[in-house]
Amino acid sequence: MEIKGLPPDPNVRIADTRLKLLAATRLPVNQTAPSRTDSIPAATAHSKYAAPKLSDEEQMQISKLKARDTQVRQHEQAHLSASGGLNVSGASYTYQKGPNGVNYAVAGDVKIDVSPGRTPAETLARAEKIADAALAPADPSPVDRSVAASAQNMAQQARTELLQQESGNISRKAADTSAQVSQSYDKSDTAKNNIDTYA
């Protein structure tokens, strides 16, 4: 299609050509189109499109990579499930390409916020969640165990602070009660004016 005064549009010309080719290759209703492999000799029909044959050693390597991929993904999912909202990100993985060209997860990690809370009670709750998330997988790694130990130390410090606060509150209450008793005794007229003279 051309418009007078404008140079011909190459895209339009290509589209017109394609339409003409499609119209010319239309088959009658009862005739089927030849398959893609009809023109390829039988001996090479599938070898060009099929995956290359892998050795037994490569097949074994792929099996090991698949097993490791499953294990890593389950491990990281356990961390995510137990993180209780403390995860900073989803799981991230390190991949290894197998002999078949497929990438398999061979390592992973989940970032978890391990900062203390604003109060000792909040810190204690966070520390318990962190420890649970670190030890959630069936086979915690050395890094997981280290994170759990740090979280347990944080929890112990928070418990100590809570006990100190409670003992301080008890001491203040005892002091307040003692002061009130002393004040009420001092205000009592009978206590000031009566002296026990009976022996």
Backbone as CSV, one residue per row, in Angstrom:
resi,resn,N_x,N_y,N_z,CA_x,CA_y,CA_z,C_x,C_y,C_z
1,MET,0.845,-1.163,0.000,0.000,0.000,0.000,0.890,1.224,0.000
2,GLU,0.650,2.128,-0.918,1.446,3.343,-1.012,0.522,4.541,-1.038
3,ILE,0.984,5.618,-0.433,0.251,6.876,-0.461,1.075,7.831,-1.297
4,LYS,0.383,8.522,-2.221,1.108,9.425,-3.121,1.834,10.490,-2.321
5,GLY,3.053,10.755,-2.703,3.856,11.795,-2.072,4.704,11.273,-0.929
6,LEU,4.424,10.066,-0.406,5.216,9.496,0.685,5.992,8.299,0.171
7,PRO,7.188,8.102,0.681,7.926,6.918,0.256,7.198,5.677,0.741
8,PRO,7.340,4.562,0.055,6.644,3.340,0.467,7.124,2.890,1.850
9,ASP,6.202,2.421,2.646,6.500,1.932,4.002,6.932,0.478,3.901
10,PRO,8.171,0.144,4.286,8.652,-1.231,4.152,7.871,-2.196,5.032
11,ASN,7.389,-1.753,6.187,6.615,-2.641,7.063,5.309,-3.065,6.411
12,VAL,4.680,-2.148,5.738,3.424,-2.466,5.066,3.678,-3.467,3.949
13,ARG,4.753,-3.260,3.203,5.076,-4.158,2.111,5.333,-5.582,2.644
14,ILE,6.053,-5.703,3.789,6.319,-7.023,4.384,5.016,-7.674,4.833
15,ALA,4.143,-6.892,5.461,2.871,-7.435,5.935,2.022,-7.905,4.760
16,ASP,1.988,-7.119,3.654,1.218,-7.526,2.472,1.773,-8.821,1.895
17,THR,3.093,-8.942,1.870,3.722,-10.144,1.331,3.375,-11.354,2.183
18,ARG,3.398,-11.197,3.492,3.054,-12.305,4.389,1.606,-12.743,4.187
19,LEU,0.721,-11.792,4.061,-0.683,-12.130,3.840,-0.858,-12.901,2.529
20,LYS,-0.152,-12.455,1.479,-0.259,-13.149,0.192,0.288,-14.563,0.311
21,LEU,1.410,-14.731,1.050,1.982,-16.065,1.231,1.040,-16.969,2.023
22,LEU,0.441,-16.429,3.065,-0.507,-17.226,3.852,-1.694,-17.652,3.012
23,ALA,-2.204,-16.734,2.221,-3.351,-17.058,1.372,-2.976,-18.109,0.340
24,ALA,-1.756,-18.045,-0.161,-1.328,-18.990,-1.191,-1.076,-20.378,-0.612
25,THR,-0.741,-20.470,0.674,-0.417,-21.774,1.260,-1.592,-22.418,1.978
26,ARG,-2.733,-21.837,1.906,-3.905,-22.440,2.535,-4.165,-23.811,1.945
27,LEU,-4.399,-24.751,2.825,-4.652,-26.121,2.393,-6.152,-26.370,2.318
28,PRO,-6.541,-27.269,1.459,-7.953,-27.658,1.474,-8.305,-28.260,2.833
29,VAL,-9.559,-28.227,3.205,-10.022,-28.647,4.523,-9.632,-30.084,4.836
30,ASN,-9.685,-30.995,3.889,-9.416,-32.396,4.160,-7.938,-32.772,4.067
31,GLN,-7.044,-31.831,3.795,-5.623,-32.138,3.665,-4.889,-31.629,4.895
32,THR,-3.952,-32.429,5.433,-3.190,-32.014,6.611,-1.829,-31.512,6.179
33,ALA,-1.288,-30.629,6.984,0.036,-30.070,6.694,1.097,-31.108,7.016
34,PRO,2.199,-31.104,6.280,3.278,-32.045,6.586,3.905,-31.713,7.931
35,SER,4.396,-32.718,8.633,5.015,-32.456,9.934,6.388,-31.831,9.721
36,ARG,6.933,-31.267,10.809,8.232,-30.595,10.716,9.338,-31.576,10.390
37,THR,9.165,-32.836,10.750,10.243,-33.808,10.566,10.077,-34.631,9.289
38,ASP,9.023,-34.375,8.508,8.816,-35.155,7.284,9.952,-34.957,6.288
39,SER,10.519,-33.759,6.264,11.565,-33.482,5.281,12.961,-33.845,5.798
40,ILE,13.049,-34.256,7.099,14.338,-34.621,7.668,14.478,-36.132,7.587
41,PRO,15.616,-36.638,7.150,15.809,-38.085,7.082,15.569,-38.727,8.452
42,ALA,15.053,-39.945,8.466,14.675,-40.641,9.695,15.832,-40.762,10.673
43,ALA,17.037,-40.982,10.220,18.180,-41.177,11.111,18.507,-39.914,11.904
44,THR,18.239,-38.749,11.337,18.592,-37.506,12.024,17.365,-36.718,12.462
45,ALA,16.196,-37.282,12.354,14.970,-36.534,12.634,14.946,-35.960,14.037
46,HIS,15.304,-36.717,15.033,15.185,-36.223,16.402,16.521,-35.849,17.015
47,SER,17.614,-36.273,16.451,18.912,-35.993,17.053,19.232,-34.508,17.065
48,LYS,18.741,-33.780,16.097,19.021,-32.357,16.029,18.280,-31.596,17.126
49,TYR,17.106,-32.078,17.541,16.263,-31.359,18.486,16.281,-31.967,19.882
50,ALA,16.744,-33.184,20.040,16.751,-33.854,21.332,17.975,-33.417,22.134
51,ALA,17.865,-33.589,23.469,18.984,-33.275,24.339,20.113,-34.256,24.063
52,PRO,21.332,-33.801,24.213,22.450,-34.711,23.964,22.441,-35.853,24.984
53,LYS,22.898,-36.994,24.591,22.963,-38.170,25.459,23.999,-37.908,26.542
54,LEU,23.629,-38.157,27.805,24.529,-37.925,28.925,25.111,-39.251,29.403
55,SER,26.332,-39.197,29.869,26.985,-40.403,30.373,26.380,-40.796,31.715
56,ASP,26.701,-41.994,32.176,26.210,-42.460,33.472,26.722,-41.567,34.596
57,GLU,27.967,-41.137,34.466,28.561,-40.259,35.470,27.815,-38.917,35.514
58,GLU,27.485,-38.382,34.356,26.735,-37.117,34.297,25.325,-37.294,34.862
59,GLN,24.697,-38.431,34.575,23.364,-38.709,35.121,23.423,-38.764,36.647
60,MET,24.488,-39.387,37.193,24.653,-39.467,38.640,24.865,-38.080,39.231
61,GLN,25.643,-37.259,38.549,25.881,-35.887,39.005,24.562,-35.104,39.022
62,ILE,23.744,-35.282,38.009,22.448,-34.597,37.948,21.563,-35.054,39.098
63,SER,21.558,-36.344,39.392,20.764,-36.860,40.511,21.194,-36.230,41.831
64,LYS,22.503,-36.128,42.034,23.017,-35.505,43.260,22.640,-34.028,43.325
65,LEU,22.749,-33.337,42.199,22.383,-31.916,42.169,20.892,-31.711,42.440
66,LYS,20.057,-32.587,41.897,18.610,-32.483,42.145,18.313,-32.689,43.626
67,ALA,18.961,-33.689,44.231,18.750,-33.964,45.653,19.207,-32.778,46.500
68,ARG,20.356,-32.210,46.175,20.877,-31.056,46.905,19.958,-29.853,46.733
69,ASP,19.458,-29.637,45.533,18.535,-28.533,45.256,17.295,-28.647,46.153
70,THR,16.730,-29.831,46.222,15.537,-30.057,47.055,15.853,-29.798,48.522
71,GLN,16.988,-30.317,48.992,17.390,-30.152,50.386,17.586,-28.678,50.731
72,VAL,18.269,-27.940,49.869,18.536,-26.520,50.117,17.230,-25.729,50.153
73,ARG,16.359,-25.987,49.217,15.092,-25.242,49.176,14.223,-25.538,50.397
74,GLN,14.172,-26.782,50.847,13.408,-27.131,52.044,14.013,-26.474,53.281
75,HIS,15.330,-26.466,53.352,16.041,-25.868,54.483,15.702,-24.381,54.606
76,GLU,15.806,-23.664,53.508,15.539,-22.221,53.529,14.058,-21.926,53.758
77,GLN,13.181,-22.769,53.241,11.746,-22.586,53.472,11.416,-22.762,54.949
78,ALA,12.099,-23.676,55.626,11.885,-23.869,57.064,12.265,-22.600,57.831
79,HIS,13.380,-21.963,57.448,13.760,-20.694,58.079,12.671,-19.644,57.866
80,LEU,12.200,-19.525,56.624,11.175,-18.520,56.312,9.892,-18.763,57.097
81,SER,9.478,-20.010,57.168,8.225,-20.343,57.847,8.275,-20.024,59.339
82,ALA,9.443,-20.209,59.951,9.568,-20.007,61.392,10.018,-18.600,61.770
83,SER,10.291,-17.743,60.801,10.860,-16.421,61.103,9.859,-15.480,61.762
84,GLY,8.591,-15.756,61.667,7.599,-14.932,62.348,7.632,-13.469,61.956
85,GLY,7.910,-13.193,60.695,7.931,-11.813,60.221,9.254,-11.100,60.424
86,LEU,10.242,-11.769,60.976,11.550,-11.140,61.181,12.444,-11.230,59.954
87,ASN,11.995,-11.976,58.927,12.830,-12.090,57.731,12.857,-10.757,56.990
88,VAL,14.058,-10.388,56.560,14.263,-9.143,55.838,14.035,-9.364,54.353
89,SER,14.274,-10.586,53.901,14.100,-10.910,52.482,13.670,-12.355,52.364
90,GLY,13.309,-12.735,51.159,13.037,-14.131,50.886,14.348,-14.894,50.801
91,ALA,14.248,-16.141,50.469,15.454,-16.963,50.348,16.225,-16.565,49.093
92,SER,17.539,-16.552,49.209,18.390,-16.353,48.031,19.278,-17.577,47.907
93,TYR,19.580,-17.944,46.667,20.278,-19.198,46.406,21.541,-18.982,45.594
94,THR,22.484,-19.898,45.786,23.671,-19.999,44.951,23.463,-21.217,44.075
95,TYR,23.685,-21.059,42.770,23.380,-22.125,41.810,24.635,-22.733,41.207
96,GLN,24.488,-23.981,40.794,25.519,-24.671,40.035,24.850,-25.258,38.805
97,LYS,25.462,-25.051,37.662,24.899,-25.565,36.414,25.283,-27.025,36.259
98,GLY,24.281,-27.855,36.005,24.513,-29.271,35.806,24.965,-29.559,34.388
99,PRO,25.384,-30.798,34.112,25.827,-31.161,32.763,24.707,-31.080,31.733
100,ASN,23.462,-31.025,32.205,22.327,-30.893,31.298,21.958,-29.437,31.030
101,GLY,22.739,-28.491,31.596,22.494,-27.072,31.366,21.503,-26.439,32.326
102,VAL,20.973,-27.198,33.267,19.997,-26.697,34.232,20.730,-26.210,35.488
103,ASN,20.281,-25.082,36.050,20.864,-24.556,37.289,20.190,-25.208,38.495
104,TYR,21.004,-25.663,39.446,20.509,-26.295,40.665,21.001,-25.503,41.875
105,ALA,20.110,-25.283,42.858,20.488,-24.575,44.083,21.397,-25.488,44.909
106,VAL,22.566,-24.975,45.276,23.507,-25.758,46.080,23.769,-25.104,47.439
107,ALA,23.309,-23.879,47.624,23.429,-23.174,48.898,22.359,-22.093,48.925
108,GLY,22.038,-21.635,50.120,21.028,-20.587,50.229,21.107,-19.887,51.562
109,ASP,20.399,-18.787,51.670,20.308,-18.095,52.943,19.048,-17.248,52.987
110,VAL,18.605,-16.991,54.218,17.466,-16.116,54.493,17.971,-15.066,55.464
111,LYS,17.805,-13.823,55.123,18.249,-12.735,55.999,17.143,-12.478,57.029
112,ILE,17.545,-12.470,58.318,16.606,-12.256,59.417,17.107,-11.088,60.258
113,ASP,16.202,-10.220,60.669,16.539,-9.081,61.519,16.824,-9.605,62.929
114,VAL,18.065,-9.470,63.388,18.455,-9.988,64.694,18.686,-8.868,65.710
115,SER,18.154,-7.687,65.441,18.328,-6.567,66.370,17.418,-6.755,67.589
116,PRO,17.825,-6.203,68.749,16.992,-6.320,69.947,15.749,-5.436,69.842
117,GLY,14.784,-5.699,70.708,13.561,-4.900,70.741,13.769,-3.602,71.505
118,ARG,12.703,-2.835,71.631,12.786,-1.548,72.339,12.736,-1.724,73.852
119,THR,12.157,-2.817,74.291,12.052,-3.108,75.724,12.615,-4.504,75.970
120,PRO,12.956,-4.820,77.213,13.435,-6.175,77.498,12.403,-7.251,77.134
121,ALA,11.141,-6.981,77.348,10.102,-7.971,77.014,10.042,-8.190,75.498
122,GLU,10.140,-7.116,74.743,10.132,-7.232,73.285,11.399,-7.938,72.793
123,THR,12.516,-7.631,73.403,13.774,-8.286,73.048,13.688,-9.778,73.315
124,LEU,13.104,-10.158,74.439,12.955,-11.581,74.768,12.105,-12.293,73.719
125,ALA,10.996,-11.694,73.319,10.121,-12.301,72.303,10.849,-12.425,70.959
126,ARG,11.578,-11.375,70.575,12.322,-11.405,69.306,13.417,-12.467,69.345
127,ALA,14.129,-12.555,70.448,15.223,-13.523,70.571,14.695,-14.950,70.450
128,GLU,13.539,-15.207,71.037,12.959,-16.550,70.938,12.558,-16.873,69.501
129,LYS,12.005,-15.901,68.783,11.658,-16.109,67.365,12.907,-16.346,66.521
130,ILE,13.963,-15.584,66.804,15.215,-15.731,66.045,15.784,-17.133,66.253
131,ALA,15.816,-17.588,67.498,16.344,-18.928,67.790,15.489,-19.998,67.120
132,ASP,14.171,-19.833,67.175,13.277,-20.803,66.518,13.521,-20.849,65.011
133,ALA,13.671,-19.675,64.400,13.901,-19.623,62.945,15.252,-20.235,62.579
134,ALA,16.264,-19.997,63.403,17.594,-20.525,63.107,17.627,-22.047,63.217
135,LEU,16.877,-22.605,64.151,16.906,-24.057,64.374,15.741,-24.782,63.708
136,ALA,14.972,-24.090,62.892,13.786,-24.685,62.257,14.098,-25.834,61.302
137,PRO,15.145,-25.765,60.483,15.407,-26.877,59.565,15.748,-28.167,60.320
138,ALA,15.502,-29.281,59.676,15.813,-30.578,60.276,17.314,-30.745,60.497
139,ASP,18.121,-30.071,59.693,19.581,-30.183,59.780,20.211,-28.790,59.842
140,PRO,20.147,-28.115,61.005,20.711,-26.766,61.093,22.204,-26.767,60.776
141,SER,22.623,-25.755,60.040,24.034,-25.616,59.679,24.798,-25.016,60.863
142,PRO,26.130,-25.018,60.820,26.908,-24.360,61.872,26.555,-22.871,62.014
143,VAL,26.289,-22.205,60.906,25.878,-20.794,60.971,24.526,-20.678,61.668
144,ASP,23.603,-21.592,61.364,22.290,-21.582,62.018,22.443,-21.752,63.524
145,ARG,23.298,-22.673,63.932,23.517,-22.923,65.369,24.158,-21.704,66.047
146,SER,25.049,-21.028,65.351,25.683,-19.833,65.895,24.664,-18.711,66.088
147,VAL,23.783,-18.533,65.117,22.734,-17.508,65.220,21.805,-17.846,66.388
148,ALA,21.462,-19.119,66.540,20.591,-19.535,67.643,21.258,-19.278,68.993
149,ALA,22.561,-19.550,69.101,23.284,-19.310,70.354,23.306,-17.820,70.693
150,SER,23.530,-16.979,69.687,23.505,-15.526,69.906,22.121,-15.073,70.360
151,ALA,21.099,-15.639,69.759,19.724,-15.289,70.135,19.425,-15.739,71.562
152,GLN,19.934,-16.900,71.959,19.715,-17.371,73.328,20.434,-16.485,74.339
153,ASN,21.617,-15.976,73.976,22.324,-15.010,74.841,21.522,-13.723,74.965
154,MET,20.960,-13.262,73.846,20.139,-12.048,73.862,18.919,-12.262,74.758
155,ALA,18.315,-13.437,74.679,17.144,-13.744,75.504,17.516,-13.752,76.984
156,GLN,18.671,-14.317,77.325,19.102,-14.359,78.728,19.342,-12.959,79.270
157,GLN,19.953,-12.095,78.469,20.165,-10.705,78.888,18.832,-9.999,79.109
158,ALA,17.875,-10.255,78.229,16.551,-9.633,78.370,15.863,-10.134,79.640
159,ARG,15.982,-11.429,79.943,15.389,-11.978,81.175,16.011,-11.322,82.408
160,THR,17.331,-11.147,82.378,18.026,-10.503,83.494,17.518,-9.079,83.684
161,GLU,17.378,-8.335,82.598,16.858,-6.964,82.690,15.435,-6.947,83.229
162,LEU,14.623,-7.911,82.792,13.246,-7.984,83.291,13.227,-8.259,84.795
163,LEU,14.083,-9.173,85.265,14.151,-9.479,86.698,14.622,-8.267,87.496
164,GLN,15.590,-7.529,86.954,16.064,-6.326,87.637,14.964,-5.280,87.730
165,GLN,14.198,-5.140,86.654,13.083,-4.188,86.675,12.041,-4.612,87.698
166,GLU,11.726,-5.909,87.726,10.718,-6.406,88.670,11.198,-6.260,90.105
167,SER,12.477,-6.576,90.373,12.984,-6.447,91.748,13.046,-4.984,92.145
168,GLY,13.344,-4.098,91.201,13.321,-2.663,91.483,11.918,-2.195,91.802
169,ASN,10.939,-2.719,91.077,9.540,-2.364,91.344,9.113,-2.879,92.711
170,ILE,9.545,-4.092,93.073,9.189,-4.667,94.375,9.834,-3.850,95.485
171,SER,11.094,-3.469,95.315,11.794,-2.665,96.320,11.116,-1.317,96.497
172,ARG,10.728,-0.695,95.378,10.028,0.593,95.467,8.684,0.436,96.164
173,LYS,7.963,-0.639,95.866,6.665,-0.868,96.499,6.842,-1.103,97.995
174,ALA,7.882,-1.865,98.356,8.139,-2.124,99.774,8.496,-0.831,100.485
175,ALA,9.318,-0.011,99.861,9.710,1.264,100.452,8.494,2.185,100.579
176,ASP,7.653,2.199,99.576,6.439,3.027,99.608,5.516,2.564,100.728
177,THR,5.352,1.252,100.873,4.484,0.698,101.912,5.041,1.029,103.294
178,SER,6.342,0.899,103.467,6.994,1.207,104.746,6.819,2.685,105.087
179,ALA,6.961,3.536,104.106,6.795,4.974,104.330,5.360,5.297,104.707
180,GLN,4.407,4.639,104.089,2.998,4.882,104.399,2.669,4.434,105.823
181,VAL,3.196,3.284,106.214,2.956,2.788,107.581,3.580,3.736,108.587
182,SER,4.792,4.195,108.289,5.485,5.109,109.184,4.730,6.424,109.300
183,GLN,4.234,6.943,108.187,3.486,8.197,108.209,2.179,8.040,108.976
184,SER,1.501,6.925,108.782,0.229,6.746,109.476,0.455,6.565,110.971
185,TYR,1.560,5.950,111.355,1.863,5.788,112.778,2.209,7.131,113.391
186,ASP,2.956,7.957,112.639,3.336,9.270,113.136,2.117,10.174,113.286
187,LYS,1.122,10.024,112.462,-0.065,10.870,112.503,-1.040,10.420,113.578
188,SER,-0.870,9.241,114.076,-1.803,8.691,115.053,-1.589,9.376,116.399
189,ASP,-2.659,9.942,116.980,-2.582,10.630,118.270,-2.357,9.636,119.398
190,THR,-2.949,8.498,119.276,-2.830,7.516,120.354,-1.412,7.003,120.465
191,ALA,-0.746,6.907,119.361,0.623,6.399,119.400,1.551,7.400,120.065
192,LYS,1.303,8.717,119.940,2.184,9.736,120.526,1.898,9.944,122.006
193,ASN,0.650,9.880,122.408,0.274,10.254,123.764,0.245,9.095,124.750
194,ASN,0.190,7.914,124.280,0.112,6.778,125.205,1.484,6.207,125.458
195,ILE,1.802,6.096,126.704,3.033,5.456,127.094,2.654,4.292,127.973
196,ASP,3.274,3.184,127.723,2.963,1.987,128.487,3.686,2.069,129.830
197,THR,2.940,2.216,130.886,3.545,2.313,132.212,3.382,1.041,132.996
198,TYR,2.688,0.138,132.485,2.492,-1.123,133.187,3.622,-2.068,132.842
199,ALA,4.192,-2.598,133.812,5.278,-3.502,133.563,4.923,-4.928,133.837
